[in-house]
Amino acid sequence: MAQNIGEMLLKMGLITQAQYDKAATEQRSTTEPLVATLIRLGVVTENVMLQFVSRQFNVPSLDLSNFQVEPAVIKMIRPDIANKFMVIPIKKLGRSLTLAMIDPSDFHAMEDIKFLTGQEVKPVVAAYSAVKKLLEQHYPLGRDLQVIAEGGELAQTKSEDIEKLPEQGENLDGDFGNVEMVDEELEEEDDISAQQAGQSTPVVKMANYVLTEAVRRGASDIHIEPYEKVFRIRLRQDGVLQTLMEPPMKMKSPLVSRFKIMSKLDVTERRKPQDGRIAIKVLDKKIDLRVSTLPVLFGEKVVMRILDSSSLTLDLANFGFTEDALRNFMKSIHAPYGIVLITGPTGSGKTTTLYSALSQLNTPDRHIMTVEDPIEYNLKGVNQIQAEAGIGFTFGLALRSMLRQAPNIIMLGEIRDGPTASIAIRAALTGHLVLSTLHTNDAPSTISRLVDMGVDPFLVASSTVLIQAQRLVRRICKGCKAPHEYDPKVLTDLGISLDELKGLTFYKGKGCPVCNNSGYKGRVGLYEVMPISRTLRAQILSREPVTTIRATAVKEGMLTLRMDAWGKVKQGMTTVEEMIRETAEG
């Protein structure tokens, strides 16, 4: 047993009585093997423990640092069992299963695994750090979900980790119960039961875990998705969705109800979409969540966008601009009047760029006003207005009212229709600097988009100072970055010449615990910055096609999104795959 190892170490003088008592107390509160506790507390080094255990129990040791485990073998043991006993199945031969352990004296573990797998267990001893790394790689959520299922306190989700902000008036902490206590027969049409289940302690605990894990991983949003036979929770990390967990189906209605209660939405309304907001404190951070519910075939889908003001970067120099692009952008936002447009799809960082521009312009001698839907972050010294389409307070109406307040600088969250575009452009022509966003694929296409909205070309030409298209691509993880070779034909098919490939070294992430084995950590921006020159104004007035405007802009020094992406690939910041995923040829 694990306790015997501690006593043996104590008897041999390798640890003191005080160290043993401290480790034993700690081990009882965490339920991890005592060997793991001793190493984690630094009482014994893992090399000393490895040699001691191997010699004492006559079990061979194995170096797992570069060991590749077959997926079929990994699947033989459930995540909760592997994490509970800190074991890794590494090889199956006939009816024999080789099991890497940190504590080969744990006969209960071997008996349980023998019973569950139907295999004869052959133990080998491995280093604590190596086993832990493989557990995180192959069973990343097993231990956390096991603790939830047992009704214990999550180590990562302690009572002080997450709480509602005082103004919301609801406390999320408490003595959490067992998830299994949720009524498996809960029906969605039973409104009272659904609301009660949404407030039950096991559901509160699961909700807290989801929120805490999302913030810890730096996710931008949480997707809760019900299907016919699967209930799935995914996190969007660095722009890509990754599965967090698949809770039991019986958690579907209670968990959705919990988030609706937190958002102050109508728990009994499941036929219509609803929008709400949650203000919470997670891991000592104040977090806002924008909550959207939508009825789907097998229940309600919930998406929560995470707005973490502490992670908001307002320094444009760190965004990934090239020197020329940053200089052009800074020049445009310091123009006395005109309109600057940021374009791109949802999630491309347009709002962050606008906020960064406003932070550059926010001085006591300037009157700055914004109209947004929603207001994502509070900017000190800026008058921010929340548009409310439900009561008729649209962007256009808000903009008309703002002009009576004599602002110097106006920021519109988005130009959504022709009337709003016309008001914004006329404001730019009457001495205001207007910053706004638009949904188009690239900078030159924005011209035709405005004309399609009903804005006259001469107004577009005379008011527009700069148009910037942008995307976000994932950065290669620094922890596992390594050289990578691509097939030259793949690159030449992308329009890259063989001469340009000479001497280039490409990089890719191998995958490690730091990046959750994705090979990517963080994001960097791609920018297509198009200042409106005299030549471009003339082409806009004469209604030249988008291809002509793009060619002129490139001739004048504009980098297209693909060009900027290729530059970042050559610098080793991102991969060819990311370049292809986020940019089109051109």
C-alpha positions as CSV (number, residue, x, y, z in Angstrom):
1,M,0.0,0.0,0.0
2,A,1.1,3.6,-0.5
3,Q,1.1,4.1,3.3
4,N,3.8,1.4,3.6
5,I,6.1,3.3,1.3
6,G,5.9,6.3,3.6
7,E,6.7,4.2,6.6
8,M,9.6,2.5,4.8
9,L,11.1,5.8,3.9
10,L,10.7,7.0,7.5
11,K,12.2,3.8,8.8
12,M,15.2,4.2,6.5
13,G,15.7,7.8,7.5
14,L,15.0,9.2,4.1
15,I,12.3,11.5,5.5
16,T,11.5,12.9,8.9
17,Q,8.4,12.2,11.1
18,A,7.2,15.8,10.5
19,Q,7.6,15.4,6.7
20,Y,5.7,12.1,6.8
21,D,2.9,13.5,8.9
22,K,2.5,16.6,6.7
23,A,2.5,14.5,3.5
24,A,-0.1,12.0,5.0
25,T,-2.4,14.9,6.1
26,E,-2.1,16.5,2.6
27,Q,-2.7,13.1,0.9
28,R,-5.9,12.5,2.8
29,S,-7.3,15.8,1.6
30,T,-6.3,15.3,-2.1
31,T,-6.9,11.5,-2.4
32,E,-3.8,11.3,-4.6
33,P,-1.2,8.5,-4.0
34,L,1.1,9.2,-1.1
35,V,4.1,8.8,-3.5
36,A,2.8,11.7,-5.6
37,T,2.2,13.9,-2.5
38,L,5.7,13.3,-1.2
39,I,7.3,14.3,-4.5
40,R,4.9,17.2,-5.0
41,L,5.8,18.6,-1.6
42,G,9.5,18.3,-2.3
43,V,10.0,15.8,0.6
44,V,11.7,13.3,-1.8
45,T,13.0,13.9,-5.3
46,E,11.4,11.8,-8.0
47,N,14.7,10.2,-8.9
48,V,15.3,9.0,-5.3
49,M,11.7,7.7,-5.1
50,L,12.0,5.9,-8.5
51,Q,15.2,4.1,-7.5
52,F,13.9,3.3,-4.0
53,V,10.6,1.9,-5.2
54,S,12.1,-0.1,-8.1
55,R,14.7,-1.7,-5.8
56,Q,12.3,-2.2,-2.8
57,F,9.6,-4.0,-4.8
58,N,11.8,-5.6,-7.4
59,V,9.9,-3.9,-10.3
60,P,11.7,-2.6,-13.4
61,S,11.8,1.1,-14.1
62,L,10.9,2.6,-17.4
63,D,11.8,6.0,-19.0
64,L,8.6,7.5,-20.4
65,S,10.0,10.8,-21.6
66,N,9.9,9.8,-25.3
67,F,7.5,6.9,-25.0
68,Q,4.6,6.8,-27.6
69,V,1.5,5.1,-26.2
70,E,-0.9,3.6,-28.7
71,P,-4.5,5.1,-28.5
72,A,-6.1,1.7,-28.4
73,V,-4.1,0.8,-25.3
74,I,-4.9,4.1,-23.6
75,K,-8.6,3.5,-24.1
76,M,-8.5,0.3,-22.0
77,I,-8.5,2.3,-18.8
78,R,-11.1,5.0,-18.0
79,P,-9.8,8.5,-17.4
80,D,-11.1,8.6,-13.8
81,I,-9.3,5.4,-12.9
82,A,-6.1,6.4,-14.6
83,N,-6.0,9.7,-12.7
84,K,-7.1,8.3,-9.4
85,F,-4.3,5.8,-9.2
86,M,-1.8,7.8,-11.4
87,V,-1.2,4.9,-13.9
88,I,-0.7,4.7,-17.6
89,P,-1.4,1.6,-19.7
90,I,1.6,1.4,-22.1
91,K,1.6,-2.0,-23.8
92,K,-0.8,-5.0,-24.4
93,L,0.6,-8.4,-25.3
94,G,-1.9,-11.2,-25.4
95,R,-3.8,-11.1,-22.1
96,S,-1.0,-9.1,-20.4
97,L,-1.3,-5.3,-19.8
98,T,1.9,-3.4,-18.9
99,L,1.0,-0.7,-16.5
100,A,3.3,2.3,-15.7
101,M,2.8,3.3,-12.1
102,I,4.5,5.6,-9.6
103,D,3.5,3.2,-6.8
104,P,3.7,-0.5,-7.7
105,S,2.8,-1.5,-4.2
106,D,-0.8,-0.3,-4.8
107,F,-2.4,-3.7,-5.1
108,H,-5.9,-2.2,-4.9
109,A,-5.1,-0.3,-8.1
110,M,-3.8,-3.4,-9.9
111,E,-6.8,-5.5,-8.8
112,D,-9.3,-2.9,-9.9
113,I,-7.7,-2.5,-13.3
114,K,-7.4,-6.3,-13.7
115,F,-11.1,-6.6,-13.0
116,L,-12.1,-3.7,-15.3
117,T,-9.9,-4.7,-18.2
118,G,-10.0,-8.5,-17.9
119,Q,-6.2,-8.4,-18.4
120,E,-3.3,-9.7,-16.2
121,V,-1.5,-6.6,-15.0
122,K,2.3,-6.3,-15.3
123,P,3.6,-3.2,-13.3
124,V,6.6,-1.1,-14.2
125,V,7.6,2.0,-12.2
126,A,8.0,5.4,-13.9
127,A,8.9,8.9,-12.8
128,Y,6.2,11.0,-11.3
129,S,6.6,13.9,-13.8
130,A,6.5,11.6,-16.8
131,V,3.3,9.8,-15.6
132,K,1.7,13.2,-14.8
133,K,2.6,14.5,-18.3
134,L,1.1,11.5,-20.0
135,L,-2.0,11.7,-17.8
136,E,-2.5,15.4,-18.8
137,Q,-1.9,14.5,-22.4
138,H,-4.2,11.5,-22.7
139,Y,-6.7,12.1,-19.8
140,P,-6.8,15.9,-19.4
141,L,-10.1,16.0,-17.6
142,G,-10.4,12.7,-16.0
143,R,-9.4,13.7,-12.5
144,D,-11.6,16.8,-12.4
145,L,-14.6,14.9,-13.6
146,Q,-14.0,12.1,-11.2
147,V,-13.9,14.6,-8.3
148,I,-17.2,16.1,-9.5
149,A,-18.8,12.7,-9.8
150,E,-17.7,11.9,-6.2
151,G,-19.1,15.2,-4.9
152,G,-15.8,16.4,-3.7
153,E,-14.3,20.0,-3.8
154,L,-12.5,20.7,-7.1
155,A,-9.0,21.7,-6.4
156,Q,-9.2,24.2,-9.2
157,T,-12.6,25.6,-8.2
158,K,-12.3,26.5,-4.6
159,S,-14.9,28.7,-2.9
160,E,-12.8,31.8,-3.4
161,D,-12.2,31.1,-7.1
162,I,-15.6,32.2,-8.4
163,E,-18.3,34.4,-7.1
164,K,-21.0,36.6,-8.4
165,L,-20.2,40.3,-8.2
166,P,-22.2,42.0,-5.5
167,E,-24.5,43.9,-7.8
168,Q,-25.9,40.7,-9.2
169,G,-27.0,39.6,-5.7
170,E,-26.4,35.9,-6.0
171,N,-23.7,33.8,-4.3
172,L,-22.3,30.8,-6.2
173,D,-20.3,29.3,-3.4
174,G,-21.5,26.6,-1.1
175,D,-21.1,23.1,0.2
176,F,-21.4,21.1,-3.0
177,G,-23.3,17.8,-3.2
178,N,-23.1,14.8,-5.4
179,V,-23.8,15.1,-9.2
180,E,-25.6,11.8,-9.0
181,M,-28.3,13.4,-6.9
182,V,-29.7,15.2,-9.9
183,D,-33.0,13.6,-10.9
184,E,-32.4,11.5,-14.0
185,E,-36.1,11.7,-14.9
186,L,-36.2,15.5,-14.9
187,E,-38.4,16.6,-17.8
188,E,-38.0,20.0,-19.6
189,E,-41.6,20.8,-19.4
190,D,-41.5,20.7,-15.6
191,D,-40.6,24.3,-15.0
192,I,-40.4,24.3,-11.3
193,S,-38.3,21.1,-11.2
194,A,-35.9,22.6,-13.8
195,Q,-35.5,25.8,-11.9
196,Q,-34.9,23.9,-8.6
197,A,-32.4,21.6,-10.4
198,G,-30.6,24.7,-11.8
199,Q,-30.1,25.9,-8.2
200,S,-29.0,22.6,-6.7
201,T,-25.5,22.4,-5.3
202,P,-24.1,19.7,-7.7
203,V,-25.3,21.8,-10.7
204,V,-23.8,25.0,-9.2
205,K,-20.6,23.1,-8.8
206,M,-20.5,21.9,-12.4
207,A,-21.3,25.4,-13.6
208,N,-18.5,26.9,-11.5
209,Y,-16.1,24.4,-12.9
210,V,-17.0,25.2,-16.5
211,L,-16.6,28.9,-15.9
212,T,-13.3,28.6,-14.0
213,E,-11.8,26.3,-16.5
214,A,-12.8,28.6,-19.4
215,V,-11.1,31.6,-17.7
216,R,-8.0,29.6,-16.7
217,R,-7.5,28.4,-20.3
218,G,-8.1,31.9,-21.7
219,A,-11.1,30.9,-23.7
220,S,-13.1,33.6,-25.6
221,D,-16.4,31.8,-25.4
222,I,-18.2,28.7,-24.0
223,H,-20.6,26.6,-26.1
224,I,-23.1,24.3,-24.4
225,E,-24.7,22.1,-27.0
226,P,-27.4,19.4,-26.6
227,Y,-27.7,16.6,-29.2
228,E,-29.8,13.5,-29.3
229,K,-27.5,11.3,-27.3
230,V,-24.7,13.6,-26.4
231,F,-24.4,16.7,-24.2
232,R,-21.3,18.6,-25.1
233,I,-19.4,21.6,-23.7
234,R,-16.8,23.3,-25.9
235,L,-14.4,26.2,-25.3
236,R,-13.1,28.5,-28.1
237,Q,-9.4,28.8,-27.5
238,D,-7.3,30.9,-29.8
239,G,-10.2,31.0,-32.3
240,V,-10.7,27.2,-32.4
241,L,-13.3,25.2,-30.6
242,Q,-12.1,22.4,-28.3
243,T,-14.2,19.9,-26.4
244,L,-14.0,20.5,-22.6
245,M,-16.3,17.7,-21.5
246,E,-19.4,15.6,-22.3
247,P,-21.4,15.6,-19.1
248,P,-24.2,13.0,-18.5
249,M,-27.4,13.7,-20.4
250,K,-29.2,14.2,-17.1
251,M,-27.2,17.3,-16.5
252,K,-28.5,19.0,-19.7
253,S,-31.6,20.8,-18.5
254,P,-30.3,21.6,-14.9
255,L,-27.0,23.1,-16.3
256,V,-28.8,25.2,-18.9
257,S,-31.2,26.4,-16.2
258,R,-28.4,27.3,-13.9
259,F,-26.8,29.6,-16.5
260,K,-30.2,31.1,-17.3
261,I,-30.7,31.8,-13.6
262,M,-27.3,33.4,-13.4
263,S,-28.1,35.5,-16.4
264,K,-31.5,36.5,-15.0
265,L,-33.3,35.0,-18.0
266,D,-36.7,33.3,-18.0
267,V,-36.1,29.7,-17.1
268,T,-39.6,28.7,-18.2
269,E,-39.2,30.1,-21.7
270,R,-37.6,27.6,-24.0
271,R,-39.2,28.4,-27.4
272,K,-37.6,31.8,-28.0
273,P,-34.0,33.0,-28.0
274,Q,-32.9,35.1,-25.0
275,D,-29.9,37.3,-24.3
276,G,-28.5,38.1,-20.9
277,R,-25.4,39.0,-18.9
278,I,-23.5,37.5,-16.0
279,A,-21.0,39.5,-13.9
280,I,-18.8,37.2,-11.8
281,K,-15.4,37.1,-10.2
282,V,-13.3,34.1,-11.2
283,L,-9.8,33.5,-10.0
284,D,-9.7,37.0,-8.6
285,K,-10.6,38.4,-12.0
286,K,-13.8,40.4,-12.7
287,I,-15.4,38.8,-15.7
288,D,-18.4,39.7,-17.8
289,L,-20.2,37.1,-19.8
290,R,-22.6,37.8,-22.6
291,V,-25.1,35.0,-22.7
292,S,-27.2,33.9,-25.6
293,T,-29.7,31.0,-25.6
294,L,-31.2,29.5,-28.7
295,P,-33.8,26.7,-29.1
296,V,-32.4,23.8,-31.1
297,L,-33.8,20.3,-32.0
298,F,-32.8,18.6,-28.7
299,G,-33.0,21.4,-26.2
300,E,-31.4,24.8,-25.8
301,K,-28.0,25.8,-27.0
302,V,-26.1,28.3,-24.8
303,V,-23.2,30.4,-25.9
304,M,-21.4,32.6,-23.4
305,R,-18.9,35.1,-24.6
306,I,-16.2,35.9,-22.0
307,L,-15.1,39.5,-21.6
308,D,-12.0,39.7,-19.4
309,S,-10.9,43.3,-19.1
310,S,-7.6,42.3,-17.4
311,S,-6.5,40.5,-20.6
312,L,-7.4,43.4,-22.9
313,T,-4.3,44.6,-24.7
314,L,-4.4,48.2,-25.9
315,D,-0.8,48.6,-27.1
316,L,-1.0,48.6,-30.9
317,A,2.7,47.8,-31.1
318,N,2.0,44.3,-29.8
319,F,-0.7,43.5,-32.2
320,G,1.5,42.2,-35.1
321,F,1.4,45.2,-37.4
322,T,4.3,45.7,-39.8
323,E,6.1,49.0,-39.4
324,D,4.5,50.6,-42.5
325,A,1.0,49.3,-41.6
326,L,1.2,50.6,-38.0
327,R,2.5,54.0,-39.3
328,N,-0.4,54.3,-41.7
329,F,-3.0,53.3,-39.1
330,M,-1.7,55.7,-36.5
331,K,-1.6,58.5,-39.0
332,S,-5.3,57.9,-40.0
333,I,-6.6,57.8,-36.4
334,H,-5.0,61.2,-35.7
335,A,-6.6,62.8,-38.8
336,P,-8.8,65.8,-37.8
337,Y,-11.9,64.3,-39.5
338,G,-12.9,61.5,-41.8
339,I,-14.0,57.9,-41.3
340,V,-11.7,54.9,-40.5
341,L,-13.2,51.5,-41.1
342,I,-12.1,48.2,-39.6
343,T,-13.4,45.1,-41.4
344,G,-13.4,41.4,-40.8
345,P,-15.6,38.5,-39.6
346,T,-16.8,38.0,-36.0
347,G,-13.9,37.2,-33.7
348,S,-11.2,38.9,-35.8
349,G,-10.4,41.4,-33.1
350,K,-12.1,44.5,-34.7
351,T,-13.4,45.8,-31.4
352,T,-10.1,45.4,-29.6
353,T,-8.4,47.4,-32.4
354,L,-11.0,50.2,-32.1
355,Y,-10.6,50.3,-28.3
356,S,-6.9,50.5,-28.7
357,A,-7.3,53.4,-31.1
358,L,-9.5,55.2,-28.7
359,S,-7.0,54.7,-25.9
360,Q,-4.4,56.4,-28.1
361,L,-6.9,59.3,-28.7
362,N,-8.3,59.6,-25.2
363,T,-6.9,62.8,-23.8
364,P,-8.7,65.5,-21.6
365,D,-8.9,67.9,-24.5
366,R,-11.0,65.5,-26.7
367,H,-14.7,64.6,-26.4
368,I,-15.1,61.0,-27.3
369,M,-18.4,59.2,-27.6
370,T,-19.3,55.6,-28.6
371,V,-22.4,53.7,-29.4
372,E,-22.1,49.9,-29.1
373,D,-24.2,46.7,-28.8
374,P,-23.0,45.4,-26.5
375,I,-20.5,47.6,-24.6
376,E,-17.7,45.1,-24.1
377,Y,-15.3,47.0,-21.9
378,N,-15.5,50.2,-19.9
379,L,-13.1,52.9,-21.1
380,K,-12.4,55.6,-18.6
381,G,-12.9,59.1,-20.0
382,V,-15.0,57.9,-22.9
383,N,-18.8,58.3,-23.0
384,Q,-20.2,55.0,-24.0
385,I,-23.8,54.4,-25.1
386,Q,-25.6,51.1,-25.3
387,A,-27.8,50.7,-28.4
388,E,-31.1,48.9,-27.6
389,A,-32.8,47.8,-30.8
390,G,-35.7,46.3,-28.8
391,I,-36.9,49.8,-27.7
392,G,-36.0,51.4,-31.1
393,F,-32.8,53.0,-29.9
394,T,-30.8,51.9,-32.9
395,F,-27.3,52.8,-34.0
396,G,-28.7,55.4,-36.4
397,L,-30.9,57.1,-33.8
398,A,-28.0,57.0,-31.3
399,L,-25.7,58.6,-33.8
400,R,-28.1,61.4,-34.6
401,S,-28.4,62.2,-30.9
402,M,-24.6,62.0,-30.3
403,L,-24.0,64.6,-33.0
404,R,-26.0,67.1,-30.9
405,Q,-23.5,66.5,-28.0
406,A,-20.6,68.1,-30.1
407,P,-18.1,65.2,-29.9
408,N,-14.7,65.3,-31.5
409,I,-14.4,61.6,-32.0
410,I,-17.2,59.1,-32.6
411,M,-17.0,55.3,-32.5
412,L,-19.7,53.2,-33.9
413,G,-19.7,49.5,-32.9
414,E,-20.8,48.5,-36.3
415,I,-22.3,49.9,-39.5
416,R,-25.2,47.6,-40.1
417,D,-27.4,49.3,-42.7
418,G,-27.5,52.1,-45.3
419,P,-29.1,54.9,-43.1
420,T,-26.4,54.3,-40.4
421,A,-23.6,54.4,-43.0
422,S,-25.0,57.6,-44.5
423,I,-25.1,59.4,-41.1
424,A,-21.6,58.2,-40.2
425,I,-20.1,59.4,-43.5
426,R,-21.9,62.7,-43.3
427,A,-20.6,63.1,-39.7
428,A,-17.1,62.4,-41.0
429,L,-17.6,65.2,-43.6
430,T,-18.7,67.7,-41.0
431,G,-15.5,67.8,-38.9
432,H,-15.8,64.5,-36.9
433,L,-13.4,61.6,-36.8
434,V,-15.5,58.5,-37.0
435,L,-14.2,55.0,-36.2
436,S,-16.4,52.0,-37.1
437,T,-16.5,48.3,-38.2
438,L,-18.0,46.6,-41.2
439,H,-18.3,42.9,-42.2
440,T,-16.4,42.4,-45.5
441,N,-13.8,40.0,-46.6
442,D,-11.0,42.5,-47.4
443,A,-10.3,46.2,-47.4
444,P,-11.0,46.9,-51.2
445,S,-14.4,45.1,-51.0
446,T,-15.5,47.6,-48.3
447,I,-15.9,50.3,-51.0
448,S,-18.4,48.3,-53.0
449,R,-20.2,47.2,-49.8
450,L,-20.8,50.9,-48.8
451,V,-22.0,51.7,-52.4
452,D,-24.4,48.7,-52.2
453,M,-25.7,50.1,-48.9
454,G,-26.8,53.2,-50.9
455,V,-23.9,55.6,-50.1
456,D,-22.9,57.6,-53.1
457,P,-19.4,57.0,-54.4
458,F,-18.4,60.6,-54.1
459,L,-19.3,60.5,-50.4
460,V,-17.3,57.4,-49.9
461,A,-14.3,58.9,-51.7
462,S,-14.3,62.2,-49.9
463,S,-14.9,60.9,-46.4
464,T,-12.9,57.7,-46.1
465,V,-9.4,58.1,-44.6
466,L,-8.4,54.4,-44.3
467,I,-9.8,50.9,-44.5
468,Q,-8.3,48.1,-42.6
469,A,-9.1,44.4,-42.9
470,Q,-7.9,42.0,-40.3
471,R,-7.8,38.4,-39.1
472,L,-6.3,36.5,-36.1
473,V,-4.1,33.4,-36.6
474,R,-2.8,31.1,-33.9
475,R,0.8,31.5,-32.8
476,I,3.1,28.5,-32.7
477,C,3.5,27.4,-29.1
478,K,6.9,28.4,-27.8
479,G,7.0,25.4,-25.5
480,C,7.0,22.8,-28.3
481,K,8.1,24.8,-31.3
482,A,10.3,22.8,-33.7
483,P,11.5,22.9,-37.3
484,H,9.1,21.4,-39.9
485,E,9.4,20.5,-43.5
486,Y,6.6,21.1,-46.1
487,D,6.3,19.4,-49.5
488,P,7.6,22.1,-51.9
489,K,4.7,21.4,-54.3
490,V,2.2,22.4,-51.6
491,L,4.0,25.7,-51.3
492,T,4.4,26.3,-55.0
493,D,0.7,25.6,-55.5
494,L,0.1,28.5,-53.1
495,G,1.9,30.8,-55.5
496,I,5.3,30.8,-53.7
497,S,8.3,30.6,-55.9
498,L,11.1,28.0,-55.4
499,D,13.6,30.9,-55.2
500,E,11.8,32.3,-52.2
501,L,11.8,29.0,-50.4
502,K,15.6,28.7,-50.5
503,G,17.1,29.0,-47.0
504,L,13.7,29.3,-45.3
505,T,13.1,27.3,-42.1
506,F,9.5,26.6,-41.2
507,Y,8.2,25.8,-37.7
508,K,5.4,23.9,-36.2
509,G,4.3,23.0,-32.6
510,K,4.6,19.4,-31.7
511,G,2.0,19.6,-28.9
512,C,2.6,19.8,-25.2
513,P,0.7,20.3,-22.0
514,V,1.2,24.1,-22.2
515,C,-0.9,24.3,-25.4
516,N,-3.2,21.3,-24.6
517,N,-1.4,19.4,-27.4
518,S,-2.6,21.7,-30.1
519,G,0.8,23.1,-31.1
520,Y,-0.5,26.7,-30.8
521,K,-0.7,29.2,-27.9
522,G,-2.0,32.7,-28.3
523,R,-2.8,34.6,-31.5
524,V,-1.3,37.3,-33.7
525,G,-3.1,39.7,-36.1
526,L,-3.0,39.9,-39.8
527,Y,-3.6,43.3,-41.2
528,E,-4.5,44.6,-44.7
529,V,-4.1,48.4,-44.3
530,M,-5.4,50.5,-47.2
531,P,-4.9,54.3,-46.9
532,I,-7.2,56.1,-49.3
533,S,-4.8,58.0,-51.6
534,R,-5.7,60.5,-54.4
535,T,-5.4,57.7,-57.0
536,L,-7.8,55.5,-55.0
537,R,-10.2,58.4,-54.5
538,A,-10.3,58.9,-58.3
539,Q,-10.9,55.2,-58.9
540,I,-13.8,55.1,-56.3
541,L,-15.4,58.1,-58.0
542,S,-15.2,56.4,-61.4
543,R,-16.6,53.2,-59.9
544,E,-13.6,51.1,-60.8
545,P,-14.0,47.3,-59.9
546,V,-12.6,45.9,-56.7
547,T,-9.8,44.1,-58.6
548,T,-8.5,47.4,-59.9
549,I,-8.7,49.1,-56.5
550,R,-6.8,46.2,-54.9
551,A,-4.1,46.2,-57.6
552,T,-3.6,50.0,-57.1
553,A,-3.4,49.6,-53.3
554,V,-0.9,46.8,-53.5
555,K,1.2,48.9,-56.0
556,E,1.1,51.7,-53.4
557,G,2.5,49.4,-50.7
558,M,-0.5,47.6,-49.1
559,L,0.1,44.1,-48.0
560,T,-2.9,41.8,-48.5
561,L,-3.9,39.5,-45.7
562,R,-2.2,36.6,-47.5
563,M,1.0,38.6,-47.9
564,D,1.0,39.6,-44.2
565,A,0.3,35.9,-43.2
566,W,3.2,34.7,-45.4
567,G,5.5,37.2,-43.7
568,K,4.6,35.9,-40.3
569,V,5.1,32.3,-41.5
570,K,8.6,33.2,-42.6
571,Q,9.3,34.8,-39.2
572,G,8.3,31.6,-37.5
573,M,5.3,33.1,-35.8
574,T,2.6,30.9,-37.3
575,T,2.2,28.0,-39.8
576,V,1.3,27.5,-43.4
577,E,-1.9,25.8,-42.3
578,E,-3.0,28.9,-40.4
579,M,-2.2,31.1,-43.3
580,I,-4.4,28.9,-45.6
581,R,-7.2,28.7,-43.0
582,E,-7.6,32.4,-42.5
583,T,-6.6,34.0,-45.8
584,A,-7.5,33.8,-49.5
585,E,-5.2,34.0,-52.4
586,G,-4.5,37.6,-53.5
